Amino acid sequence: MSPVIVFIMLFAPTLCDDPPKPDLGSQEEFLKEVNEYRAKFAKERKIPNMYKLTMLTDKRSEVLRIDRNFDSESYRNTTEKISKRVNQWKEELNANKIKYRDSRYGYLELLNPLHAFIECSLTGSQKLEYQLLCSMRFS
């Protein structure tokens, strides 16, 4: 058998497979970290009724409507990502660069006190980079 044919037979199937899914971190740790940050944020700013976020299951997610979405590259370093976005938002606010209903809130959605549910799913494929799409929902 020709070495080229052997090479194709051995390696061609792996070239067609989707790339391995990335290690995104722990969903449970993400939720714990977010809820701790929300509690601290609410206490410091005296925000009443800051719900503890709960991860949705498939059955419950059909019942509730999606309120807001944001993308994330992983479940890791969420506190730093939220803090960075809060500081960026403050700078934009001070410079009068924020418009009402700005759609770039991203991680700030995690600080909306009325949100009680979150659901994150992996998006992407062989052609697109993998990332998380998180949906926030009211109680």
C-alpha positions as a Markdown table, in Angstrom:
| # | Residue | x | y | z |
|---|---|---|---|---|
| 1 | Met | 0.0 | 0.0 | 0.0 |
| 2 | Ser | 1.2 | 3.5 | -0.8 |
| 3 | Pro | 2.4 | 5.6 | 2.2 |
| 4 | Val | 0.1 | 8.4 | 1.1 |
| 5 | Ile | -3.0 | 6.2 | 1.2 |
| 6 | Val | -2.0 | 4.9 | 4.6 |
| 7 | Phe | -1.6 | 8.5 | 5.9 |
| 8 | Ile | -5.0 | 9.5 | 4.5 |
| 9 | Met | -6.7 | 6.4 | 6.1 |
| 10 | Leu | -5.1 | 7.1 | 9.5 |
| 11 | Phe | -5.5 | 10.9 | 9.8 |
| 12 | Ala | -8.4 | 11.9 | 7.5 |
| 13 | Pro | -11.1 | 11.0 | 10.1 |
| 14 | Thr | -9.5 | 13.3 | 12.7 |
| 15 | Leu | -9.3 | 16.2 | 10.3 |
| 16 | Cys | -13.1 | 16.1 | 9.8 |
| 17 | Asp | -14.1 | 16.0 | 13.5 |
| 18 | Asp | -15.1 | 19.1 | 15.5 |
| 19 | Pro | -12.3 | 20.5 | 17.5 |
| 20 | Pro | -12.4 | 19.4 | 21.2 |
| 21 | Lys | -14.6 | 21.5 | 23.4 |
| 22 | Pro | -12.7 | 23.8 | 25.7 |
| 23 | Asp | -12.5 | 23.4 | 29.4 |
| 24 | Leu | -14.8 | 26.2 | 30.4 |
| 25 | Gly | -14.5 | 25.7 | 34.2 |
| 26 | Ser | -17.2 | 24.7 | 36.7 |
| 27 | Gln | -20.7 | 25.9 | 36.3 |
| 28 | Glu | -21.3 | 25.4 | 40.0 |
| 29 | Glu | -18.3 | 27.6 | 40.9 |
| 30 | Phe | -19.4 | 30.2 | 38.5 |
| 31 | Leu | -22.9 | 30.4 | 40.1 |
| 32 | Lys | -21.4 | 30.5 | 43.6 |
| 33 | Glu | -19.0 | 33.3 | 42.6 |
| 34 | Val | -21.7 | 35.3 | 40.9 |
| 35 | Asn | -24.1 | 35.0 | 43.9 |
| 36 | Glu | -21.4 | 36.0 | 46.4 |
| 37 | Tyr | -20.6 | 39.1 | 44.2 |
| 38 | Arg | -24.4 | 39.9 | 43.9 |
| 39 | Ala | -24.8 | 39.7 | 47.7 |
| 40 | Lys | -21.8 | 41.9 | 48.3 |
| 41 | Phe | -22.9 | 44.4 | 45.6 |
| 42 | Ala | -26.4 | 44.6 | 47.0 |
| 43 | Lys | -25.2 | 45.1 | 50.6 |
| 44 | Glu | -22.8 | 47.8 | 49.7 |
| 45 | Arg | -25.3 | 49.7 | 47.6 |
| 46 | Lys | -28.3 | 48.9 | 49.8 |
| 47 | Ile | -30.2 | 47.2 | 46.9 |
| 48 | Pro | -33.3 | 45.4 | 48.2 |
| 49 | Asn | -34.5 | 42.1 | 46.8 |
| 50 | Met | -31.4 | 41.0 | 45.0 |
| 51 | Tyr | -32.4 | 37.5 | 44.1 |
| 52 | Lys | -30.0 | 34.6 | 44.4 |
| 53 | Leu | -29.4 | 33.3 | 40.9 |
| 54 | Thr | -30.5 | 29.7 | 40.1 |
| 55 | Met | -29.3 | 27.7 | 37.2 |
| 56 | Leu | -32.2 | 26.7 | 35.0 |
| 57 | Thr | -33.1 | 23.1 | 34.0 |
| 58 | Asp | -34.5 | 22.4 | 30.5 |
| 59 | Lys | -38.0 | 21.9 | 31.8 |
| 60 | Arg | -38.1 | 25.2 | 33.7 |
| 61 | Ser | -36.5 | 27.2 | 30.9 |
| 62 | Glu | -39.4 | 26.5 | 28.6 |
| 63 | Val | -41.7 | 28.3 | 31.0 |
| 64 | Leu | -39.8 | 31.5 | 31.5 |
| 65 | Arg | -39.1 | 34.1 | 28.9 |
| 66 | Ile | -35.6 | 35.3 | 28.2 |
| 67 | Asp | -35.0 | 38.8 | 29.5 |
| 68 | Arg | -31.3 | 39.5 | 28.6 |
| 69 | Asn | -28.3 | 37.7 | 27.2 |
| 70 | Phe | -24.6 | 38.0 | 27.4 |
| 71 | Asp | -21.6 | 36.1 | 26.0 |
| 72 | Ser | -18.7 | 34.7 | 27.9 |
| 73 | Glu | -15.6 | 32.8 | 26.9 |
| 74 | Ser | -15.7 | 30.6 | 30.1 |
| 75 | Tyr | -17.1 | 30.2 | 33.6 |
| 76 | Arg | -13.7 | 31.3 | 35.0 |
| 77 | Asn | -12.7 | 34.7 | 36.6 |
| 78 | Thr | -16.3 | 36.0 | 36.7 |
| 79 | Thr | -15.7 | 38.4 | 39.6 |
| 80 | Glu | -12.9 | 40.1 | 37.7 |
| 81 | Lys | -15.0 | 40.3 | 34.5 |
| 82 | Ile | -17.9 | 41.9 | 36.4 |
| 83 | Ser | -15.6 | 44.4 | 38.2 |
| 84 | Lys | -13.9 | 45.3 | 35.0 |
| 85 | Arg | -17.3 | 45.9 | 33.3 |
| 86 | Val | -18.6 | 48.0 | 36.2 |
| 87 | Asn | -15.5 | 50.2 | 36.1 |
| 88 | Gln | -15.8 | 50.6 | 32.4 |
| 89 | Trp | -19.5 | 51.5 | 32.7 |
| 90 | Lys | -18.6 | 54.1 | 35.4 |
| 91 | Glu | -16.0 | 55.7 | 33.1 |
| 92 | Glu | -18.5 | 55.8 | 30.2 |
| 93 | Leu | -21.2 | 57.3 | 32.5 |
| 94 | Asn | -18.8 | 60.0 | 33.8 |
| 95 | Ala | -17.9 | 60.8 | 30.2 |
| 96 | Asn | -21.5 | 60.9 | 29.1 |
| 97 | Lys | -21.0 | 58.2 | 26.6 |
| 98 | Ile | -23.8 | 55.9 | 27.8 |
| 99 | Lys | -27.1 | 56.0 | 26.0 |
| 100 | Tyr | -30.3 | 54.7 | 27.5 |
| 101 | Arg | -30.9 | 51.1 | 26.8 |
| 102 | Asp | -27.3 | 50.4 | 25.9 |
| 103 | Ser | -27.0 | 46.9 | 24.6 |
| 104 | Arg | -23.4 | 46.4 | 25.7 |
| 105 | Tyr | -24.0 | 45.7 | 29.4 |
| 106 | Gly | -22.7 | 42.2 | 29.2 |
| 107 | Tyr | -21.5 | 41.1 | 32.6 |
| 108 | Leu | -23.5 | 44.0 | 34.2 |
| 109 | Glu | -26.6 | 41.8 | 33.6 |
| 110 | Leu | -25.4 | 39.6 | 36.4 |
| 111 | Leu | -26.0 | 42.6 | 38.8 |
| 112 | Asn | -29.7 | 43.1 | 37.9 |
| 113 | Pro | -31.5 | 42.5 | 41.2 |
| 114 | Leu | -34.6 | 41.2 | 39.5 |
| 115 | His | -33.0 | 38.4 | 37.6 |
| 116 | Ala | -33.4 | 35.1 | 39.5 |
| 117 | Phe | -32.5 | 32.5 | 36.8 |
| 118 | Ile | -29.6 | 32.0 | 34.5 |
| 119 | Glu | -29.0 | 29.4 | 31.8 |
| 120 | Cys | -25.7 | 29.1 | 29.9 |
| 121 | Ser | -25.2 | 27.0 | 26.9 |
| 122 | Leu | -22.1 | 26.3 | 24.8 |
| 123 | Thr | -22.3 | 27.7 | 21.3 |
| 124 | Gly | -19.9 | 27.4 | 18.4 |
| 125 | Ser | -18.7 | 24.7 | 16.1 |
| 126 | Gln | -15.8 | 23.7 | 13.9 |
| 127 | Lys | -16.0 | 27.0 | 12.0 |
| 128 | Leu | -16.8 | 29.2 | 15.0 |
| 129 | Glu | -14.9 | 29.6 | 18.3 |
| 130 | Tyr | -16.7 | 28.0 | 21.2 |
| 131 | Gln | -18.2 | 30.4 | 23.8 |
| 132 | Leu | -21.0 | 30.5 | 26.4 |
| 133 | Leu | -24.3 | 32.2 | 25.7 |
| 134 | Cys | -26.0 | 33.0 | 29.0 |
| 135 | Ser | -29.6 | 34.0 | 29.3 |
| 136 | Met | -30.9 | 35.9 | 32.3 |
| 137 | Arg | -34.5 | 35.6 | 33.4 |
| 138 | Phe | -36.8 | 37.2 | 35.9 |
| 139 | Ser | -38.5 | 35.2 | 38.6 |
